[in-house]
Amino acid sequence: MTDAITEAAAPIDQSILKQSTDQPIVELERDGVHYTLLGTAHVSKASVDAVLATIDSGQFDAIAVELDPQRLKALTEPDSLAELDLVKVIRERKVAPFAANLALAAYQRRLAEQMGIEPGAELKAAAVEAQARGLSLQLIDRDVGITFRRILQGLGWWDRMKLVSGVGASLFSTDEVSEEDIERLKEGDMLESSFGEFAQQTPTLFATLIDERDQYMAARLRQREDGAKRVLAVVGAGHLKGMTAYLTEGSDAPESVIERLCVIRQRRKIPWITLTLLTLIFGGIAWGWYHGGVSLGRDLLLQWVMWTCGLTALGALLAGTHPFGVLLGTIVAPFKPFRPGLPSGMFSALVDLRLRKPAYPDFLALRDDAQTVGGWYRNRVTRVLLVFLLTNLGTVAGEWMAGARILGKLL
């Protein structure tokens, strides 16, 4: 920790804080700024009261909260989803992070119904109170989309499948949230609890969800552009230990820490697995055509077209897309090798979006509809996501089935 203290912060009256809250508190000073880290439980009315009482003590000139702009907007402006540009989500290949956000929203809704309090209410209260009092408000958590993408890039193929299936299952679960998950929330992290036991069993996921965000939030706190000298940081209790260590001992410039923790590793320019599969398939077709004549070559090519078109159409039909969406996805499916980066599901989803454009009520009902299978088909927003995902799944399944059939005929 640097010893360069430019100006001593005014001392905090500890007696007032002790009277204000029984929540865990950490006090520390760095670079002339006095930080008070208030640990909260994300499903506790006592935490809300503690946040309001602590701010009401009048000892702080800045408030920091464990939120990013997107999550704050979701908490304070529930209708903000109506501003979502679905075309942009699909074209920029952000369907997976958006689906993960829906899973988180559905999980929070189940918690609210079960516990009688909105998850993250204490964070919302801190943000609203800071703005009402004219205090500097700093959102210190990393964007949840970046966190999710870094999680995926750090997992192997099998763990990715387990994670995606777990997130999918949580969307439609009607069971009450387990006591273990509630206890984890009381200890304090919404994202970790949302991923359930998988977060505890997967060190890579745990590091991205908790440790990286501890580093990120500590670095954000050190980025003081408002000149504040007494900062209250409202964070989940589970982050107190890690943030205290990084805020006290971190020596790297906060800007470099933030930049490092927001890097998304670019996908390989050359998709070797896909290219290898397609080379084997089309090489087999060419070999069959050359050695077995026109009849065998035509038969092998027909296998490719039938399986890719057939299973793509099946995926689109299962998603309930518009007939024109089924038709376009089916037509483009066999040509996937010649248009890398443009999956069949994108074409079907954009057609569905064009012909059955979501209305304002669809966005308003999004959080409720995302909790049931029927809601996903009924809501035009979630149905577009289903079209994208199931159509692509059908195309991939068709490629593998076609490859297996072609190989079988050649052997």
C-alpha positions, 0 to 999 in steps of 0.5 A: 500500500502506498504511503503517500497520504496527501490529505488526512480524511476527517475521522468517522464517529465510530459510536454513531456507526455502531448505533446505526447498524449491526451489520459487519463494517470494515474501516480503512484509509488509503491515499487520504481517503477514509473508506467504510465498507458496509457488508450487507445481506441481499435479502434482508430488511435489516440490511436496508435499515442499516444502509439508510441509518448509516447514510443518515449519520451524515458522515459521508460525502460519497456512496459506492454500491455493488452494482453496475449501470445495467443492474441499477437500471433494472432495480430502479427502472423496471420498464427499462427493458422496453428500450432493448434493441433485440436486433442489436442483441442478435447481430452482436451475438449477445443472446447468451448474456441476455438469457443469463440476465433473464435467468438472474431476473427470474431467480430474483423474482422467486426470491422476492415472492418467497422472502417478501423483499426484493433482492438487492433492495439495500443496494437500491436504497443506497443508490436512491438515497445518495442521489436524493441527498446530492452525494456522489454515487459510484457504481463499482461492480463489473458489468454482469455481461463481461462477468458472464463472458469471462466465466464461459471463456474460463470453462471447459466444454463440459463445464460450459454445458453444465453451466448453460443447462443449470441456468436454463433449468433455473429459468423454469424452476418453480421450486422454492429457493433452498435454505443453502442458497438463502444462507449464501445470500445472507453471507452476501453475493447475488451472482454466486447464489444464482449459479448455485452449487456449480459456483462452489464446485468449480474453482474457475467460476468461483474466482471469476464471480468473487475474487475478480470482482473483489479486485475490480471493486477495490480498484474502482473505489481507488478511482476517486474522481469526485474528490471525496474523502469519506466514502461509504461502500455498500457491498455484499458481506461475502466481498468484505474480506477480499475487498479489504485485502485488495484495497489495503495491499493492491499496488497496481494502478487501478486503471490497469487492474480494471482493464485487465479484468475486463478483457474478453479473450477473442475467439480463435480466428480459425475454428479448427474443430469446425473446419476439421469436421467440415473438411472430413465431410466434404472430403468424404463427399468428394472421395465418394463422388470420385471413386463411387461415381455420380450416384454415390457422390449425389447420395452423400451430398443429399445426406448433408442437405437432408440432415442439416435442413431437416434438423434445422427446420425441426429446431425452428419448429420447436421454437415456434417461429414464423413459417417464413423463419423456418423456411429461411433457416432451413434454406441457409443451413447447408451453406453454413461452411460458406458463411462463418459467423452467421448462424442459421438461428440468426436468420430465423430470429431476425425474420421472426422479429421482423414479422412478429415484432415484440410489443410494449406489454411483452417487455413489461411481462418479460420477468414474469414470463421468463419463469415458465416454459409457456411464458417463453413461447407466449412472450415475443421477446423470449420466443425470439431467443428460443428461435435463435438458440433452438434453430442453431442447435438443430443445425449443429445436430444436423452437421454431426448426424450428416457427418456420421451418415456420410462416414458410415456410407463410405466405410 
